[in-house]
């Protein structure tokens, strides 16, 4: 039933954008209106690049610390949506896109979504999306201390071809 709302939005948002174009264009002129749309697309691209790179670093840090970067990935999805909204011509989509670049807005949306998501893992365990970013409890399927150990022999992971110029020769 919730997905039935999408066709309604696909009809209403363009109508609202057209109305905003007509109103704003009538107030400041078509040239300034088009310039504003171009500037928001450029600023959106800059913000997408800047916050996207920061988010990639955050995901790598969390993974390096052994945590599942669930919130960082969720915020990454919101940043991508923000970039698409800002590249879409229109004032309403721009307002929505700019709001998604505000970290407090993304955290609020994450809290709302994460409270409704429950992940069930094959071994019978369950955890909420809010548990992402925390170390897994001992004995859970994601606990690296309790995971299966695969013992390899040297011939399973070394190459028979040696390259003396390779920085990976050790």
C-alpha positions in Angstrom: 0.0 0.0 0.0 2.9 2.4 0.8 4.2 2.1 -2.8 0.9 3.4 -4.2 2.1 6.8 -3.0 4.9 6.9 -5.5 2.8 7.4 -8.6 1.0 10.2 -6.8 4.4 11.9 -6.1 5.5 11.4 -9.7 2.4 13.5 -10.7 2.4 16.1 -7.9 6.1 17.0 -7.7 6.4 18.0 -11.4 3.2 20.1 -11.1 4.6 21.8 -8.0 7.9 22.4 -9.8 6.1 24.0 -12.8 4.1 26.2 -10.5 7.3 27.3 -8.7 9.0 28.0 -12.1 6.1 30.2 -13.2 5.9 32.0 -9.8 9.7 32.6 -9.4 10.2 33.4 -13.1 7.4 36.0 -12.8 9.1 37.6 -9.8 12.7 37.7 -10.9 12.6 36.9 -14.6 13.5 33.8 -16.7 17.2 34.6 -17.0 17.7 34.7 -13.2 15.5 31.7 -12.7 17.6 29.6 -15.1 20.8 30.9 -13.6 19.5 29.8 -10.1 18.8 26.3 -11.4 22.3 26.1 -13.0 24.0 27.4 -9.8 22.1 24.9 -7.6 23.3 22.0 -9.9 26.9 23.2 -9.6 26.7 23.6 -5.8 25.0 20.2 -5.5 27.8 18.6 -7.5 30.4 20.2 -5.2 28.6 19.1 -2.1 28.1 15.6 -3.4 31.8 15.2 -4.1 32.9 16.7 -0.8 30.5 14.9 1.5 30.8 11.7 -0.6 34.6 11.5 -0.1 34.2 12.2 3.6 31.7 9.4 3.8 34.0 7.0 2.0 36.7 7.7 4.6 34.2 7.1 7.4 33.1 3.7 5.9 36.7 2.7 5.6 37.5 3.7 9.2 34.5 1.8 10.6 35.3 -1.3 8.6 39.0 -1.1 9.7 37.8 -1.0 13.3 35.7 -4.2 12.7 32.3 -2.5 12.7 29.5 -2.8 10.2 29.1 0.7 8.7 25.4 0.5 8.4 24.6 4.2 9.3 27.4 5.4 7.1 26.1 3.4 4.1 22.5 4.6 4.8 23.8 8.2 4.9 25.7 7.5 1.7 22.5 6.5 0.0 20.9 9.7 1.2 23.8 11.8 -0.2 23.4 10.1 -3.5 19.7 10.9 -3.5 20.5 14.5 -2.5 22.9 14.8 -5.5 20.2 13.4 -7.9 17.6 15.8 -6.5 20.0 18.8 -6.9 20.9 17.8 -10.5 17.2 17.6 -11.3 16.0 21.0 -12.4 13.5 22.5 -9.9 13.3 24.5 -6.7 11.4 21.9 -4.7 13.7 19.1 -5.5 16.6 21.4 -4.8 15.2 22.2 -1.3 14.8 18.5 -0.6 18.3 17.8 -1.9 20.0 20.5 0.1 18.2 19.3 3.2 19.7 15.9 2.8 23.2 17.4 2.9 22.5 18.5 6.5 24.0 15.8 8.8 21.3 16.3 11.4 18.6 15.7 8.8 20.3 12.5 7.6 20.7 11.3 11.2 17.0 11.9 11.9 16.0 10.0 8.8 18.4 7.2 9.8 16.9 7.0 13.3 13.4 6.8 11.9 14.3 4.1 9.3 16.6 2.1 11.6 14.0 1.8 14.3 11.7 0.0 11.8 14.3 -2.4 10.4 15.1 -5.8 11.9 17.8 -8.0 10.3 17.5 -11.7 10.8 20.7 -13.7 10.1 20.9 -17.4 9.2 21.8 -18.9 12.6 18.7 -17.5 14.3 20.2 -14.2 15.4 18.4 -10.9 15.0 19.5 -7.3 15.5 18.1 -3.9 14.6 19.7 -1.6 12.1 20.6 0.6 15.1 23.0 -2.1 16.1 25.1 -1.4 13.0 28.3 0.2 13.8 28.7 -1.7 17.1 30.9 -4.6 17.5 29.0 -7.9 17.1 28.1 -9.7 20.3 30.3 -12.8 21.1 28.8 -15.9 19.5 26.9 -14.0 16.8 27.4 -15.1 13.2 29.3 -11.8 12.6 31.7 -12.2 15.5 35.2 -12.4 14.0 36.5 -14.2 17.1 34.0 -17.1 16.7 34.0 -17.3 12.9 35.1 -20.4 11.0 38.9 -20.8 10.7 40.2 -21.9 7.3 43.7 -23.2 7.5 45.7 -22.8 4.3 48.9 -24.4 3.2 51.6 -22.2 1.7 51.0 -23.4 -1.8 47.3 -22.2 -1.6 48.2 -18.6 -1.3 51.6 -18.0 -2.9 52.4 -17.6 -6.5 54.9 -19.8 -8.3 55.9 -16.9 -10.5 58.1 -14.3 -8.8 58.4 -10.8 -10.1 61.5 -9.1 -8.6 60.1 -5.6 -9.6 56.9 -6.1 -7.6 56.4 -4.2 -4.4 54.5 -7.2 -3.1 57.4 -9.6 -3.3 57.8 -10.2 0.4 
